[in-house]
Amino acid sequence: MLIKDNYGVYGYRFQENPVLPLYQLFAVGFQDIRQQEYDWDGMKRIDGPLYLFQYTISGRGKIELDGQHHDVPEGTSFLVEIPGRHRYYLPEDSSHWSFYFALFRQSHLQHLWKEILQELGPMPQFEPRSLAIRRLETIYSEARIGAIKDGYYASSLVYSFLMELLRSSSAQRQERSNWPEIVRRAADYIEINFRILEGLDQIAEAAGSSKYHLARTFHQATSFSPMAYTSKLRIELAVKLLRSSSLTVEEIAREVGYQNGSYFSKVFRSWTGYSPSRFREGKELLSIDQIVFN
C-alpha cells in the first residue's frame, strides 16, 4: 500500500572534491503522478547534463525513445541522458504513475553508465524486491530521514546502486534457466566431459548446433566462450587439487584435461596470475583453497 506522506523529492549540491572521483547524486524522489500535465521533454530541460534512472512501482507511464512510444508499467524502468532525445509522460489512458527516480551528475560516470546501458538496455525490468531496486529505495529512504549529509556518503550510495545494476545483468547470465536450450545442452556436456574435451566441434555436435552459432549464443548467455568455460572448470578443479592432493603438476595437468604440464602451467598462470608450483607453495601468497571465476 502506497502512503501519500512517503512521497517527496530531495536534491543535492555538494561541493565536489577536485581530487577524488566522487559520484554526484543530483536528486532522488518517490512520486505519484495523477495529472496529465506531467510531461518531460529531454531536449527542453535545463538542469543537465544528468543521467536519470526511473522505476515504476504502480500505474503506468509512457516514454518516447528514438521516435518509438513505449509503455512503462509496473516493474519496468528506463535510463536516459539529459539533455537527450526522449520524452516521458503520463498518458491519457493511465489513472496514475507511481515511481522512484534518481538523477546523477555525469562527471566520472560516463564509462560506467555506457556499460550499464550496453548490459541492460534502456528499459530493463526488475522485480520490486530485487537488490537493485532495494538499493534505489535505500537512497530515497536515506534522503527522506536526512542521512545524506555529504558528498562522500552520497557517492557511496550511488556507487552501490550502479554496481547492483551491473550485477543484475551478470546474475541474469548466470541463471541457467535464462540460457537458451543449446547453451544449456552445451554447458551440461562440458561439465561432464571437460577433462576429455578436444575442441569446439565436439561441444557443438553434442549441443546440436553449428560451432559458430553456439560460440556466439554461448558467449551472449554466459559471458564465456565454450572453450573458456571448459578452461574455467579445469582451472577451478586444478586449484583444489593443488591445495588438497599430493599429485605432481604434470599429473594434475592430465587429471584436469591437459596433455602436458607446460601448457597447463601457461593456462593456469593466465587465469590466476601465478604458476601452479608457486600457487601450491603459497609463499608470499594468500593461501586460497578455491577460486571462483566469473
C-alpha positions in Angstrom: 0.0 0.0 0.0 1.4 3.4 -1.0 1.2 6.1 1.6 1.0 9.7 0.4 3.2 11.0 3.2 6.1 8.9 1.8 6.3 10.8 -1.4 8.9 13.5 -1.9 11.9 14.8 -4.0 15.3 15.6 -2.5 18.0 17.5 -4.3 21.8 17.7 -3.5 24.5 20.2 -4.4 27.6 19.0 -2.6 30.9 20.7 -3.3 32.9 18.4 -5.4 36.3 17.3 -4.2 38.7 18.2 -7.1 40.9 15.2 -6.3 38.5 12.4 -5.7 36.3 10.9 -8.4 33.1 11.2 -6.4 29.8 10.1 -7.9 27.4 13.0 -7.5 23.8 12.5 -6.6 21.7 15.3 -8.0 18.2 14.3 -6.8 16.2 11.3 -5.7 12.4 11.0 -5.4 9.3 9.0 -5.0 6.3 10.4 -6.8 2.7 9.5 -7.6 1.6 11.4 -10.7 -2.1 11.8 -11.5 -2.1 15.0 -13.6 -1.9 14.8 -17.4 0.3 17.9 -17.3 3.2 15.7 -16.2 5.4 15.7 -19.3 9.2 15.9 -19.6 10.9 16.6 -22.9 14.6 15.7 -22.6 15.7 18.3 -25.1 14.0 21.2 -23.3 15.4 20.6 -19.8 18.0 23.0 -18.5 19.1 21.0 -15.4 21.6 18.7 -17.2 23.9 17.2 -18.1 22.4 14.4 -16.0 21.7 10.7 -16.0 18.2 9.5 -15.0 17.0 6.1 -13.7 13.3 5.8 -13.1 11.4 2.7 -11.9 7.6 2.2 -11.9 6.1 0.9 -8.7 2.4 1.0 -9.8 0.3 2.5 -12.5 1.7 3.2 -16.0 3.7 5.9 -17.7 4.9 6.2 -21.3 8.2 7.1 -22.8 9.3 8.1 -26.3 12.7 6.8 -27.3 14.1 7.2 -30.8 10.7 8.0 -32.2 9.1 4.9 -30.6 6.5 5.1 -27.8 6.8 2.5 -25.0 4.6 1.8 -22.0 6.4 1.9 -18.7 4.3 -0.4 -16.5 4.9 -1.8 -13.0 8.3 -3.4 -12.8 9.8 -1.5 -15.7 12.5 1.1 -15.6 14.2 3.4 -18.1 17.6 5.0 -18.3 18.0 8.3 -20.2 20.5 11.1 -20.6 19.6 14.7 -20.0 19.6 16.5 -22.3 18.6 13.8 -24.8 16.0 12.9 -27.4 13.3 11.4 -25.2 10.0 12.3 -23.7 8.2 10.7 -20.8 4.8 11.5 -19.6 1.5 10.3 -18.0 -0.7 9.1 -20.9 -4.4 9.9 -21.1 -5.4 6.3 -20.6 -3.5 5.9 -17.3 -5.0 7.0 -14.0 -1.7 7.4 -12.2 2.0 6.7 -12.4 3.9 5.9 -9.1 7.7 5.6 -9.4 11.1 6.1 -7.8 13.8 8.1 -9.6 17.4 9.1 -9.2 19.3 11.7 -11.1 23.2 11.7 -11.2 25.7 14.2 -12.4 27.6 12.8 -15.4 31.0 13.6 -14.1 33.1 10.4 -13.6 30.1 8.3 -14.6 30.2 8.3 -18.4 32.0 5.0 -18.9 30.0 3.2 -16.2 26.7 4.5 -17.5 27.5 3.3 -21.0 28.4 -0.1 -19.7 25.1 -0.4 -17.8 23.2 0.6 -21.0 25.1 -2.0 -23.0 24.3 -4.7 -20.5 20.7 -3.9 -19.6 19.4 -1.8 -22.5 17.4 1.5 -22.0 14.3 -0.2 -20.4 15.2 -3.1 -18.1 12.7 -4.8 -15.9 13.2 -5.6 -12.2 11.3 -7.4 -9.6 10.2 -5.0 -6.8 12.4 -6.7 -4.2 15.4 -7.1 -6.5 18.6 -5.8 -4.9 18.9 -3.1 -7.5 15.5 -1.6 -6.6 16.1 -2.1 -2.9 19.3 0.0 -3.3 17.3 2.7 -5.0 14.8 2.6 -2.2 17.7 2.9 0.3 18.9 6.1 -1.4 15.4 7.6 -1.1 14.9 6.4 2.5 18.3 7.9 3.5 17.3 11.2 1.8 13.9 11.2 3.5 15.4 10.9 7.0 18.1 13.5 6.3 21.0 11.0 6.5 22.7 12.1 3.3 24.8 15.0 4.6 27.9 15.0 2.4 29.2 14.1 -1.0 31.2 11.1 0.3 28.2 9.2 1.6 26.1 10.2 -1.4 28.8 8.9 -3.7 28.9 5.6 -1.8 25.1 5.2 -2.2 25.3 6.0 -6.0 28.1 3.5 -6.4 26.3 0.8 -4.6 23.2 1.3 -6.7 25.0 1.3 -10.1 27.1 -1.7 -9.1 23.9 -3.6 -8.4 22.5 -2.6 -11.8 25.6 -4.2 -13.4 25.4 -7.2 -11.1 21.8 -7.8 -12.0 22.9 -8.3 -15.6 25.6 -10.7 -14.6 23.2 -12.6 -12.3 20.8 -13.0 -15.2 23.6 -14.5 -17.3 24.5 -16.9 -14.5 20.9 -18.0 -14.1 20.8 -21.3 -16.0 17.1 -21.1 -16.6 17.6 -17.9 -18.7 20.1 -19.7 -21.0 18.9 -20.8 -24.5 18.4 -24.6 -24.8 21.5 -25.1 -26.9 23.6 -23.3 -24.3 22.2 -25.5 -21.5 23.0 -28.6 -23.6 26.5 -27.4 -24.3 27.1 -26.5 -20.7 25.8 -29.8 -19.4 28.1 -31.6 -21.9 31.2 -29.5 -20.9 30.6 -30.0 -17.2 30.5 -33.8 -17.6 33.3 -34.1 -20.1 35.7 -31.1 -19.6 38.6 -33.4 -18.7 38.5 -35.1 -22.1 37.2 -32.4 -24.5 39.3 -31.8 -27.5 37.6 -28.8 -29.2 34.6 -26.8 -30.1 33.4 -29.2 -32.8 32.8 -31.8 -30.2 30.7 -29.5 -28.0 28.7 -28.1 -30.9 27.8 -31.6 -32.1 26.6 -32.6 -28.6 24.5 -29.4 -28.4 23.0 -29.9 -31.9 24.3 -26.6 -33.3 26.9 -25.2 -35.6 30.0 -24.2 -33.8 29.7 -20.6 -35.0 26.1 -20.2 -33.7 27.0 -22.0 -30.5 30.0 -19.8 -29.8 28.1 -16.6 -30.3 25.0 -17.7 -28.3 27.0 -19.3 -25.5 29.0 -16.1 -25.0 25.9 -13.9 -25.0 24.3 -16.1 -22.4 27.2 -16.8 -20.1 29.9 -14.2 -20.9 32.3 -17.1 -21.6 33.1 -18.8 -24.9 32.5 -22.6 -24.8 36.3 -23.3 -24.6 36.8 -20.6 -22.0 34.1 -22.2 -19.9 36.0 -25.5 -20.3 39.2 -23.9 -19.1 37.3 -22.3 -16.2 36.2 -25.7 -15.0 39.6 -27.2 -15.5 41.4 -24.4 -13.5 38.8 -24.5 -10.7 39.5 -28.2 -10.3 43.3 -27.7 -10.6 43.2 -25.2 -7.7 41.5 -27.7 -5.5 44.0 -30.5 -6.5 47.0 -28.2 -5.9 45.8 -27.4 -2.4 44.4 -30.8 -1.4 46.4 -33.5 -3.2 50.0 -34.7 -3.5 49.7 -35.1 -7.3 52.5 -33.5 -9.3 51.8 -30.6 -11.5 52.2 -32.9 -14.5 49.7 -35.4 -13.0 47.2 -32.6 -12.2 47.5 -31.3 -15.8 46.5 -34.7 -17.1 43.8 -35.1 -14.5 42.0 -31.8 -15.5 42.4 -32.3 -19.2 45.7 -31.0 -20.4 48.2 -33.2 -22.2 51.3 -31.7 -20.6 52.3 -29.7 -17.7 53.9 -26.9 -19.7 50.7 -25.9 -21.4 48.7 -26.4 -18.3 51.1 -24.0 -16.4 50.6 -21.4 -19.1 46.8 -21.5 -18.9 46.9 -21.6 -15.1 49.0 -18.5 -15.0 46.7 -16.7 -17.4 43.7 -17.4 -15.2 45.3 -16.9 -11.7 48.4 -14.8 -12.3 50.7 -17.5 -10.8 52.4 -20.7 -11.9 50.9 -23.9 -10.4 54.0 -24.6 -8.4 54.2 -21.2 -6.9 50.4 -21.2 -6.2 50.9 -24.6 -4.4 53.8 -23.4 -2.3 51.9 -20.4 -1.2 55.0 -18.4 -0.4 54.3 -14.7 -0.3 50.7 -15.5 -1.4 47.4 -15.7 0.3 46.5 -19.3 1.0 43.5 -19.9 -1.3 41.7 -23.2 -1.4 39.1 -22.4 -4.0 38.8 -19.7 -6.7 35.5 -18.6 -8.4 35.9 -17.2 -11.9 33.2 -15.0 -13.4 
